[in-house]
Amino acid sequence: MARILVVEDEPAIAVCLEGDLKLEGHEVEIAGDGETASLRVRQQPFDLILLDVMLPRKDGFEVCRELRRAGVRTPIIMLTAKTQEAEKILGLELGADDYVTKPFSPRELRARIKAMLRRAGGELPETYRFGEVEVDFSRSELCRAGKPIEVTPLELKLLAAFMRSRGRTLTRDQLLDEVWGRGTYVTDRVVDNHITHLRKKIEPEPSRPRYLVSVRGLGYRFDG
């Protein structure tokens, strides 16, 4: 499941895209203008943005330029009725990752989205190293400074979730969905407790975390 922002000012197209993507299991949010889209991406992390070019308030090119200048690396697929090659080149030069011309095949768009998410998320390597820590996911082992550290399967899932979203803030709800599973009743306090235990195993100074950083009012970020 991915969090996808659909930026489209034509309600009929937006609703169709939302329904199609939700059937694929994705979480979808709609923004009807460029200014709202730019604001939402800065407020919440998304895994992918479907960005129409012709938008009120700010067009797709301006939104794309703004986000890339702000350091936002979220994959962007631009949607447009324009067919001129120059328009496509402009979008790609501004930082878009792909370009789909309307009218498009829903099947083709789904395939492009899947390919983009694979490239962006990628599979974690069998062995992941940061600082003095080495995590071997194939053997479910964690070592620190060459010494084995006991780690639970849930702690490994937490680490994997953070590593896949390295540098991005994950809310407690996002961690609950990805690690415990959607629909599982677990309190935020349980998430915090697991983070505390995990810090003791990977941080040089657990009371002053360097890798699993708290983002006040939002959640946690992995900087490994």
Secondary structure, DSSP 8 states (H G I E B T S, - for coil): --EEEEE-S-HHHHHHHHHHHHHTT-EEEEESSHHHHHHHHHHS--SEEEEESS-SSS-HHHHHHHHHHTT----EEEEES---HHHHHHHHHTT-SEEEESS--HHHHHHHHHHHHHHHH----SEEEETTEEEETTTTEEEETTEEE---HHHHHHHHHHHHTTTSEEEHHHHIIIIIITT----HHHHHHHHHHHHHHH-SSTTS-SSEEEETTTEEEE--
